[in-house]
Amino acid sequence: MRQTVRLVILSLAVSAVLATGILSFLHLKYGDLEPTTPKLIEQETYTVGVWEGKLALFESSAEFPVKLYDVAITSLPPEEQQRLRTGITVRSDGELEMLLEDYTS
């Protein structure tokens, strides 16, 4: 019985030493790092605007459109024409889809 108690105490001591060694190693290797928060993946922004009098889609701040639509902006209300001349920045695919659907249908 006494031998069993010694064996249990010895096992606990060895386990504590091993755990301390492993935790010390991990702290030395990774302990100085600040917790990181996942960064959002930067998504391409688009601008819906005007090119040669027609509705156009621009990537980011590109000079030339990536797509030109057969929608003359003169067919739109004056306030919409002005918004398009200024450029409407779109940050999601869903927002882009809805905006283009509004102008092209």
C-alpha positions in Angstrom: 0.0 0.0 0.0 2.8 2.4 0.9 4.6 1.5 -2.3 1.5 2.3 -4.3 1.2 5.8 -2.7 4.8 6.5 -3.4 4.3 5.4 -7.0 1.3 7.7 -7.4 3.1 10.6 -5.9 6.2 10.0 -8.1 3.9 9.8 -11.2 2.2 13.0 -10.3 5.6 14.8 -9.7 7.0 13.5 -13.1 3.8 14.6 -14.8 4.0 18.1 -13.3 7.6 18.4 -14.3 6.8 17.3 -17.9 3.8 19.6 -18.1 5.9 22.6 -16.8 8.6 21.8 -19.3 6.2 21.6 -22.2 4.4 24.8 -21.1 7.7 26.7 -20.7 8.8 25.6 -24.2 5.5 26.7 -25.7 5.6 30.0 -23.9 9.2 30.6 -25.1 8.3 29.7 -28.7 4.8 31.3 -29.0 4.3 33.4 -25.8 5.4 36.7 -27.2 2.8 36.7 -30.0 -0.2 38.9 -29.6 -3.5 37.2 -30.1 -4.6 37.6 -33.7 -8.0 38.3 -35.0 -8.9 37.0 -38.4 -8.6 39.7 -41.0 -11.4 40.1 -43.4 -10.4 39.3 -46.9 -10.3 42.5 -48.8 -12.9 42.3 -51.5 -12.7 44.1 -54.8 -14.7 47.2 -54.8 -16.6 48.3 -57.9 -17.9 51.6 -59.1 -21.0 51.9 -61.2 -20.7 55.0 -63.4 -20.8 56.5 -66.8 -18.6 55.8 -69.9 -19.4 57.6 -73.2 -23.0 58.3 -72.0 -23.7 54.7 -71.0 -23.9 52.7 -67.8 -20.5 51.2 -67.0 -18.9 49.0 -64.3 -15.4 49.9 -63.1 -13.1 47.8 -60.9 -11.7 49.8 -57.9 -10.4 53.1 -59.3 -9.8 51.9 -62.9 -9.8 54.4 -65.7 -11.6 52.1 -68.2 -14.7 50.1 -67.5 -14.7 46.3 -67.3 -18.2 46.1 -68.6 -20.4 48.5 -70.6 -24.2 48.2 -70.5 -26.6 49.2 -73.2 -28.3 51.8 -71.0 -28.1 55.4 -72.0 -28.0 57.5 -68.8 -30.1 60.2 -70.5 -33.0 57.7 -70.1 -32.7 57.9 -66.4 -34.0 60.6 -64.0 -31.7 63.6 -63.5 -30.8 62.6 -59.9 -29.8 59.1 -61.0 -27.7 60.6 -63.8 -25.8 62.7 -61.3 -25.2 59.8 -58.9 -23.8 57.8 -61.8 -21.6 60.7 -63.0 -20.2 60.9 -59.5 -19.9 57.1 -59.3 -21.6 54.7 -57.0 -19.2 52.6 -55.0 -20.3 49.0 -54.4 -18.6 46.7 -51.9 -20.4 43.4 -52.3 -21.5 41.2 -55.1 -25.1 41.3 -53.8 -25.2 45.1 -53.7 -23.7 45.2 -57.2 -26.2 42.7 -58.5 -29.2 44.6 -57.1 -27.9 48.0 -58.4 -27.3 46.7 -61.9 -30.7 45.0 -62.0 -32.3 48.3 -61.0 -30.6 50.1 -63.9 -30.8 47.4 -66.6 -34.4 46.2 -66.1 
